[in-house]
Amino acid sequence: MFQFAGIRDFDWAMFLLVLVICAVGVLQIFSATHATVFQDAWWKQMIYIVAGIFLMLIMTAMDYHALMQRVYPLYITSVVLLVAVLVVGKRAWGSTRWLPLPGGVHLQVSEFAKIVIVLLVARFLIEIRTDVLQLRDLLKVGAIIVLPMALIAKEPDLGTSLTYIPILGVGVFLAGMQWRYWAAIAVIAVVILPIAFTSLQPYQKARIVSFLDPERDPKGTGYQLIQSKIAVGAGGTWGKGVTHGSQTQLRFLPVPHTDFIFSAFAEEHGFVGVMFVLILYFALLMQIVHNAQTAPDRAGLFICMGVGALLLFHILVNVGMVVGRMPVTGIPLPLMSYGGSSIWSTFLMLGLVNSVRVRRFVN
C-alpha cells in the first residue's frame, strides 16, 4: 500500500504554490488577529501546516489504487462518524460540526469525508466501464453521496454539504453523461429550489435574503456582507498595509481570520495583492489539471479532477461571498483560512493528487 515512486516525480511546483499560499494565509491571520483574543492563531496555523505537510507526504506514499479498494469501508466509517457528530459533537456558532477527541482536539469530520467522496466517485465511475453514463448509474452514485450530504446539512452546515456536488458533477461529466440528463437536472433544480427554500433554517433564509438585499437589515443579517464589501473596496490598488486595515483592525469585519480572511487581505493588500493570490490559486488548479492529464489511468483522472473541482468551488464561493456575489456561507478559503481540519483535509487531497502523479510511470 505504501510505495513512494521517487522524489524526482514529486510535484514540487504544486508544493511550492501551496507553501506560498499558506505563507500568505499565516501573514494575514497574524494581521487580522493582532491584539485580539485570537492573537496566537497564526502560530497554531503554522503547526497545522507542518502537520499537513506530513499528512501530504504520507498520502503521496500511499497507492491510490489500494485506497480505492478500501473506499467502501472508509465510506461506512465516514457515515458513522458523521452520525457521531450529531450525537456527541461539539456545538459552536449555532452548529454541531466538530467531533471532540482526546487532548482537546476537535475534528470537523465533514472536511475529511470529502476525500472519501472523491475516491468513492472515482471507483464507482471506473467500474461502470462505459463511455456513456446511463441514468441508472447517475442515480446510484447520486444516492451514495446524498446520505453524507444530508447528515452534514443536519448539523446544520449546508455550505459544506454543497461542496460534495462539484466532485460528483465533474466525475459524471468526464464519464460521459449525456446533455439531456444535464438539461433534466437543470429543470428539476429550478422546480425544487423554491420548495427547498421553505425547508431551510431561519438563519439560512436570512443569509439568502441579505445576499439579495443586504441594506434591508444593515445591522443584522446584512452586516457581514456590508462590512466585507467596505473592506474590499477600502483596499484600493495597493492596500493599507499589514495591521493597518481599518475595517479589520477596528473589528468591524467579522471573523477576519476564517470565513472573511479574503476581505481582510483585500483591505490590507489591495487589488495588486488580490490578483497575486488569485494567480497563485489559478496556477495551483492548472497544476492539478496537468496531473489529471498525465494520470496513468481513468481512476487517477477522476481523482485529480475531483480534487480540482472541489478546490475551485471553495475558492469561487468564498471569494464570491466576500464581494457580494454569493450568499454568506461557512466555506473556508483553501490553505488561507484558519482551521486545522480544513488545512489537513486540503493537504491530504493534494497528497492524493501527488499519489497519482508519482505513479505515472509505474506499471
Residue pairs with C-beta under 8 A, 6 or more apart in sequence:
1 62
1 63
1 66
1 67
2 61
2 62
2 63
3 61
3 63
3 362
4 60
4 61
4 358
5 358
5 359
5 361
5 362
6 358
9 357
9 358
9 360
9 361
10 60
10 354
10 357
10 358
11 287
11 291
11 353
11 354
11 357
13 287
14 284
14 287
14 288
14 291
14 350
14 353
14 354
17 280
17 283
17 284
17 287
18 284
18 335
18 347
18 350
20 280
21 277
21 280
21 281
21 284
21 334
21 335
21 336
22 49
22 335
22 336
22 343
24 265
24 277
24 280
24 336
25 45
25 261
25 333
25 335
25 336
25 337
25 338
26 42
26 45
26 46
26 49
27 42
27 242
28 257
28 261
28 264
28 265
28 268
28 336
29 41
29 42
29 45
29 257
29 261
29 338
30 42
30 242
31 242
31 243
31 245
31 248
31 264
31 268
32 248
32 256
32 257
32 261
32 264
33 39
33 40
33 41
33 42
33 256
33 257
34 243
34 249
36 251
38 257
41 257
41 338
44 338
44 340
45 338
45 343
48 339
48 340
48 343
48 344
49 343
51 340
51 344
52 343
52 344
52 346
52 347
52 348
53 347
55 344
55 347
55 348
55 351
56 347
56 348
56 350
56 351
56 354
57 351
58 351
59 347
59 348
59 351
59 352
59 354
59 355
60 351
60 354
60 355
60 358
61 355
62 351
62 355
63 355
63 359
64 119
64 299
64 300
64 303
64 352
64 355
64 356
64 359
65 299
67 74
67 119
67 352
67 355
68 119
68 122
68 123
68 299
71 116
71 119
71 120
71 123
72 120
74 116
74 119
74 120
75 116
75 120
75 144
78 109
78 112
78 113
78 116
78 148
79 147
79 148
79 151
81 99
81 109
81 113
82 109
82 110
82 113
82 148
82 151
82 152
83 151
84 99
84 109
85 96
85 97
85 98
85 99
85 109
85 110
85 151
85 155
86 96
86 151
86 154
86 155
88 99
88 100
89 96
89 97
89 98
89 99
89 100
89 155
90 96
90 97
90 98
90 99
90 100
90 106
92 98
94 203
95 155
95 156
95 157
95 330
96 155
97 108
97 110
97 155
97 157
97 160
98 106
98 107
98 108
98 341
99 106
99 107
99 108
99 109
100 106
101 107
105 340
106 341
107 340
107 341
108 339
108 341
108 342
110 148
110 152
110 155
110 157
110 160
110 161
111 160
111 341
111 342
111 344
111 345
112 341
112 344
112 345
112 348
113 148
113 152
114 163
114 164
114 167
114 310
114 345
114 349
115 345
115 348
115 349
115 352
117 145
117 148
117 164
117 167
117 168
117 306
118 167
118 303
118 306
118 307
118 310
118 349
118 352
119 303
119 352
120 144
120 145
121 141
121 145
121 167
121 168
121 171
121 302
121 306
122 171
122 299
122 302
122 303
122 306
123 299
124 140
124 141
124 144
125 133
125 141
125 171
125 172
125 174
125 175
125 298
125 302
126 297
126 298
126 299
126 302
128 137
128 175
130 137
130 176
131 176
132 176
132 178
133 172
133 175
133 176
133 177
133 178
133 181
135 181
137 175
138 172
138 177
138 181
141 168
141 171
141 172
142 168
145 164
145 167
145 168
148 161
148 164
149 161
149 162
149 164
150 161
152 160
152 161
153 161
156 201
156 204
157 330
158 200
158 204
158 329
159 317
159 329
159 330
159 331
160 330
160 331
162 329
163 310
163 313
163 314
163 331
165 313
166 309
166 310
166 312
166 313
167 306
167 309
167 310
169 309
170 305
170 306
170 308
170 309
171 302
171 305
171 306
174 301
174 302
174 305
175 302
197 205
197 208
200 208
206 217
206 220
206 221
207 221
207 327
207 328
207 329
208 327
209 216
209 221
210 216
210 217
210 220
210 221
210 222
210 225
210 327
210 328
211 225
211 324
211 326
211 327
211 328
213 222
214 221
214 222
214 225
214 226
214 229
214 324
215 222
215 226
216 222
217 223
218 226
223 254
224 254
224 260
224 328
225 321
225 324
225 328
227 247
227 252
227 253
227 254
227 263
228 253
228 260
228 263
228 321
228 322
228 323
228 324
229 322
229 323
229 324
230 247
230 252
231 245
231 247
231 248
231 252
231 253
231 260
231 263
231 264
231 266
231 267
232 263
232 266
232 267
232 322
232 323
234 240
234 245
234 246
234 247
234 267
235 245
235 266
235 267
235 268
235 269
235 270
235 271
235 273
235 274
236 270
236 271
237 270
237 271
237 272
238 269
238 270
238 271
238 272
238 273
239 245
239 266
239 267
239 268
239 269
239 270
239 272
239 273
240 246
240 267
240 268
240 270
241 268
242 268
243 249
243 268
244 268
245 253
245 264
245 267
245 268
246 252
246 267
247 253
247 263
247 264
247 267
248 256
248 263
248 264
248 267
248 268
253 260
253 263
253 264
253 267
254 260
256 263
256 264
257 264
257 337
257 338
258 332
258 337
258 338
258 339
259 318
259 321
259 328
259 329
259 330
259 331
259 332
259 337
260 322
261 333
261 336
261 337
261 338
262 274
262 277
262 318
262 319
262 322
262 333
262 336
263 322
265 273
265 274
265 277
265 336
266 273
266 274
266 322
269 276
277 336
278 319
281 311
281 315
281 334
284 311
285 308
285 311
285 312
288 304
288 305
288 307
288 308
288 311
288 353
289 304
289 305
289 308
291 300
291 304
291 353
291 354
291 356
291 357
292 300
292 301
292 304
292 305
292 308
292 356
293 301
294 357
294 360
295 301
295 303
295 304
295 356
295 357
295 360
296 356
296 359
296 360
296 361
296 362
300 356
300 359
303 352
303 353
303 356
304 353
304 356
307 349
307 350
307 352
307 353
310 349
311 334
311 346
311 349
314 331
314 332
314 333
314 334
315 333
315 334
316 326
317 326
317 329
317 331
318 331
318 332
318 333
318 337
319 333
320 326
321 327
321 328
321 329
321 331
332 339
332 342
334 342
334 346
335 343
335 346
